[in-house]
Amino acid sequence: MNGKRWSDLSPDVLREISSRLWEPTDFIYFHAVCKPWRNSRDPPLQGTSTTQFLPWLLAPAQKDPDHLMFRCVFSNASYRATAASPVPRRNWVCRADGAAYWYLTVENLRPSLHDPLTGEVTHLPPLPYRIGEWDKEIPCGVVYRDGSTLLHRIFRVVVMDSGVHIVRFMAALLNPGDTEWVIVDRTFQAEGYSGQLYAGYHDGKIMVTESGLWHAITPDDHNVVALDVLVPKPLYNAWEKHAYWSRQYNYLLESRGELLWALVKVYIHHNARRYHHRLSLSVHALEVDDSATEKTMRWVRKTGRSMAGRVLFLGCPNSFVVDASRLRGEDRACAYLAYSGPEGIPREQVGVYRFDLVSNKVEFFEQLPREWNVGRCTWIIPQPSITPIQELTGRRLVAQELEQQTQDNMAPITSPTRITHIERYYGPSFRAMARDLPLTVTSYQLQLFLSKHGKVSNVEVLYYRKTKRSQGIGLFTMSTIHANVEDALEALNALALDGCSLNIKLVRRGIDDRGCLQ
């Protein structure tokens, strides 16, 4: 570098390097190296694309309402953050591109969006009384690119006398600049019970589906049903038409000016021993014909090649598309889906699946932690922020003033800024045995070696009582970033210490730092 220091790199070079960091933790570490590197994030980069970073999975409801759990399946890392306030329900309202998310509360028909990390609250206009008891049955929703906010509930009911399945759809749409919600209330007769109910908003239409039949609803103040358009089911090939499928999942996405419908079908059969299932994915684009007297719509199936360069992330309540160039190793069209399957499905088949849209192949990508209810996972794109040096200096001055006022017994002042810490999260601890250790390795050396791959405690190398020589066996308690113990053991068994390949066996699950059962 011709004698120059790393801190003397030009801001343009630093910004170019920063734009190629796809993992948020690497991005944060990069800008924490020194002041020049931190300042390179200032105004010129504020317009950075929201899709720079690898998508994360946001875990659904858990037993602990005070924390949020995240998982990056591409770096095999989990993260945990303390919520600004307890999250009572996981009725998420997300931006369509995954760059922001809130949990929704409705009190006395007054909806509010709460940022779970910063605690910031956005109050929305009150809902009309005819919307029903939304303060008890909280809906979910999406905030779209044009600023429109759609809140909705969609559910099935059974008419007791006839046994007919009815779909009830209730929605509230708030357009940009409006102060009143447009209410939509519809009832459809369901064609089946195995299809996932789904709703979305695009180009002034609310799209609602049940069993693959779509209803394009024009929202208006008078709730006129006559303006609705029925979008017929697409044509299927011979195998799809006659095959029996037990579940169907629907997702809507906007990409390159198109409205895409991703349809996941699951074919399940089981014998006395276990479940067997097959997943298939098809993508369709909505075509609108305005030339006729009445507007017509139809779904046209997309080929894998026509989806080149696009990676789909399918979740609830939102789904989005990311440029394939942003994902390491992705050079063709594909889709990722968090799938839980029916009750009774083997645990090793529950997790994230990857669909290759060109070859139509499906592979199991990663098994998620046991405590996650995969079926309600939400994909997000993290948006780390780098605080400018000037703001950090101001915070330090406020802290010094606060300390001085406390010493002088004056009323303390508080800073309005809340710092959110998202930390790497390690999975549940387990007790394991390492065989084939070098005979010269001590307990301390074994702990140093294993600590590079996770949190380690209670390490003990076993010795013969009479000779005091090592048995080549060690016991330890460990937790790693892996989603489950099996993956952790597989990674540990690939390690070698001083030329000796380790043989790691599980002794017991659910161990605390003292080596005791939890």
MARKOL-911387 format. One record per residue (C-alpha): residue in three letters; x, y, z. Coordinates in steps of 0.05 Angstrom, whole numbers, plus 5000, padded with zeros to 4 digits. Layout:
// residues N
AlaXYZ;...
//
This chain:
// residues 518
Met500050005000;Asn506150454990;Gly506950575064;Lys499850805075;Arg495750575135;Trp489250205127;Ser485750795160;Asp488051235102;Leu483850865050;Ser479551345010;Pro472151395029;Asp470151144960;Val474250504969;Leu471350405039;Arg464250485013;Glu465649984958;Ile468249475008;Ser462449605055;Ser457349504999;Arg459948794989;Leu458848585061;Trp452448175061;Glu452547945133;Pro450348495181;Thr455348295235;Asp461148365186;Phe458249035166;Ile458149275238;Tyr465249015253;Phe467949355190;His465450045211;Ala467849945283;Val475149885263;Cys476950625266;Lys473951315259;Pro475251395183;Trp472050725169;Arg466150905213;Asn465251585180;Ser465151255111;Arg458051035128;Asp455651755135;Pro450852105085;Pro453451825019;Leu451151125039;Gln444451295069;Gly441051095004;Thr444050395004;Ser439249874977;Thr435149525030;Thr436948864998;Gln444448915011;Phe444248425069;Leu442547685073;Pro435347555094;Trp434047305165;Leu428346895193;Leu424447215250;Ala421946695298;Pro414546655315;Ala411546675384;Gln415846375439;Lys415246275514;Asp419546885526;Pro415947515503;Asp421847955524;His426547715469;Leu426447645393;Met430047075358;Phe433147115289;Arg436546605244;Cys440946695183;Val440646025146;Phe446246245099;Ser451446355154;Asn448445835203;Ala448046355258;Ser442646525308;Tyr441647205341;Arg437647455400;Ala435348165417;Thr431748445478;Ala425048745459;Ala423749465479;Ser417549215514;Pro414448515519;Val411448285454;Pro404548015473;Arg402847725405;Arg406547605341;Asn401447925294;Trp406748225249;Val405748795201;Cys411648795153;Arg414049215095;Ala413148855030;Asp420748845018;Gly422248575087;Ala426149185109;Ala421749355169;Tyr416949005215;Trp412349185273;Tyr407448825318;Leu400349075316;Thr395849245374;Val388549475371;Glu385449805432;Asn378350085426;Leu378950025350;Arg385250455351;Pro390950075316;Ser398250215331;Leu404749945301;His410249795352;Asp417549725332;Pro419749145377;Leu426949365379;Thr426650115388;Gly419950165422;Glu417550705373;Val409950715365;Thr406250935303;His398951095315;Leu394250965257;Pro387351265245;Pro381750935285;Leu377850365253;Pro370350425241;Tyr365850065290;Arg363449565238;Ile370249235232;Gly368548765289;Glu372448555350;Trp379348675323;Asp381748865392;Lys380848135410;Glu382647795344;Ile388648195321;Pro389748175245;Cys396448175208;Gly398448625150;Val403348895101;Val405849605084;Tyr406949645009;Arg411850034967;Asp406850594951;Gly405550695026;Ser398850325028;Thr397449935091;Leu393149305088;Leu390648985152;His386548355145;Arg383547735176;Ile381547135135;Phe378646495164;Arg374145905150;Val367445765183;Val362945165175;Val355345235165;Met352744725215;Asp346344545179;Ser349544405111;Gly356844275129;Val358944775075;His365645125086;Ile365245885082;Val371246365077;Arg370447025114;Phe375047585093;Met375448245130;Ala380448785112;Ala382049515125;Leu386049905073;Leu389450575087;Asn392050925025;Pro397651445029;Gly395152115054;Asp388351855076;Thr385651935146;Glu380151415141;Trp380450665127;Val376950335069;Ile373349715096;Val372449075056;Asp367948505080;Arg366947895036;Thr364347185043;Phe366246634994;Gln364345904989;Ala370645494997;Glu372244954948;Gly376344554998;Tyr379444565067;Ser386744405052;Gly388745045016;Gln392045615053;Leu388046265056;Tyr392046865033;Ala391047595017;Gly395248154986;Tyr394748834952;His397049044883;Asp395449604835;Gly389149824871;Lys386449114880;Ile386048664941;Met387647954920;Val384547394961;Thr385146654948;Glu382146014974;Ser384245344943;Gly387645694884;Leu381546104862;Trp383246844866;His378447424878;Ala380748114856;Ile377048604901;Thr376549344885;Pro376249694953;Asp371250264958;Asp367250625011;His360850274992;Asn363649554993;Val360649404924;Val361448654908;Ala359648754835;Leu366449074822;Asp370148434841;Val373648024788;Leu374347274792;Val381147014768;Pro380546294745;Lys385445754764;Pro391345644717;Leu391845024673;Tyr395844464704;Asn399543904670;Ala396743204671;Trp400642974732;Glu398743574774;Lys391543534753;His390542814775;Ala395442774833;Tyr392742804904;Trp395543374945;Ser394043465018;Arg396344185029;Gln397144814988;Tyr400845455007;Asn400046114970;Tyr404646724968;Leu404347384930;Leu410547774910;Glu412048394868;Ser418148354823;Arg420348754762;Gly413349044753;Glu409948374757;Leu405348074809;Leu407747364822;Trp403846804854;Ala408146254884;Leu404145614894;Val407145074938;Lys403644394936;Val405043844985;Tyr403543114969;Ile403542695032;His402841945043;His404941545103;Asn405440825125;Ala405740515194;Arg412740765206;Arg413441475180;Tyr410942035136;His413342135064;His411942795029;Arg413643134964;Leu413843884953;Ser412944244887;Leu413144984870;Ser410245354811;Val410546104797;His405246484758;Ala404747204735;Leu398247604733;Glu396247844664;Val390748374657;Asp386848474593;Asp383649174589;Ser381749124516;Ala375248744528;Thr368749074552;Glu369948764621;Lys376848724650;Thr379448014652;Met385247724690;Arg389047064685;Trp395046724715;Val400646534666;Arg405746024689;Lys412946274690;Thr418645834667;Gly424945754708;Arg429046124656;Ser424346724656;Met425746784731;Ala433246814721;Gly436947244771;Arg431247244822;Val431046894890;Leu424246844925;Phe423346845000;Leu416446575018;Gly413646735087;Cys408047035127;Pro405347565124;Asn409947815069;Ser414347505014;Phe419547854972;Val424747764917;Val432247874923;Asp437247944867;Ala441147294861;Ser447747674857;Arg446847864930;Leu447047144953;Arg453546764955;Gly453346154911;Glu446646314879;Asp447146374803;Arg440146144783;Ala432846254800;Cys430745914865;Ala426146004925;Tyr426645885000;Leu420945665044;Ala420445515119;Tyr416044895123;Ser413344535184;Gly408844015152;Pro402943665185;Glu402843415256;Gly406942785263;Ile412042945210;Pro419242745231;Arg423143305263;Glu428843225214;Gln424143415157;Val422044075189;Gly425944685167;Val427845105107;Tyr427144815037;Arg430445064974;Phe426945014906;Asp430945044842;Leu426145374792;Val430145154731;Ser431044414746;Asn424844364790;Lys428944014844;Val427544094919;Glu432744014973;Phe432444055049;Phe436844665064;Glu437044715140;Gln433544435201;Leu431244995248;Pro431444995324;Arg426344565359;Glu422945145395;Trp421145485329;Asn414145405301;Val416745415229;Gly409945495197;Arg409346215220;Cys416446455207;Thr417347135176;Trp423047325128;Ile426148005140;Ile432248385114;Pro436148685173;Gln437849415169;Pro443849565214;Ser445250295228;Ile451950605241;Thr451651185291;Pro455951785268;Ile461751995312;Gln458452665326;Glu452352315356;Leu456551855398;Thr460252465425;Gly453552795441;Arg451252175478;Arg457652165519;Leu456652895539;Val449452735559;Ala451852155601;Gln457052595635;Glu451753125649;Leu447152585677;Glu452652335723;Gln454153045747;Gln446753185761;Thr446252535800;Gln452152735843;Asp448953415855;Asn442353085874;Met438853425817;Ala433153125776;Pro436452655725;Ile435652745651;Thr434952175602;Ser437152085530;Pro431451965480;Thr435751485440;Arg435350745456;Ile441250305435;Thr439049625411;His443849045420;Ile443048425377;Glu447647885401;Arg449747215372;Tyr445546675404;Tyr448045975419;Gly443645365420;Pro442044935481;Ser448144625515;Phe449843895511;Arg454843435544;Ala459543065496;Met465542605497;Ala471642695452;Arg475742075436;Asp482441995400;Leu485442605433;Pro493042705430;Leu495942415493;Thr499443075509;Val493243515507;Thr490943795574;Ser484044015596;Tyr486044735587;Gln488644625517;Leu482344245497;Gln478044805523;Leu481945325484;Phe481244905421;Leu473744795428;Ser472345515448;Lys473845725376;His467445355355;Gly462545545411;Lys461645655485;Val465345115526;Ser465344955600;Asn466744395648;Val472344095606;Glu475843485634;Val481143035603;Leu481042335634;Tyr487442015661;Tyr489241315685;Arg489341315761;Lys495840925769;Thr500141175712;Lys497241885708;Arg497541825632;Ser491942095588;Gln486641615563;Gly485742035501;Ile478642185523;Gly475542855543;Leu468843075569;Phe465943765559;Thr459544175559;Met458444605498;Ser453445035460;Thr454445245387;Ile451145685335;His448145065301;Ala440644985300;Asn440844295332;Val445543825367;Glu446243345308;Asp449043905264;Ala453744125319;Leu456543415328;Glu457543345253;Ala461543985251;Leu465743785311;Asn467343105282;Ala470443445222;Leu475743775268;Ala482943545279;Leu487343715339;Asp494843665330;Gly493843195271;Cys488842745306;Ser481742705279;Leu476842775336;Asn471242285349;Ile465642655384;Lys459742285415;Leu453642575450;Val453142415524;Arg446942805544;Arg442543375519;Gly440143965560;Ile446244105604;Asp447744755641;Asp454545075650;Arg455844655713;Gly454744005675;Cys447943885708;Leu441343715676;Gln436944315662;
//
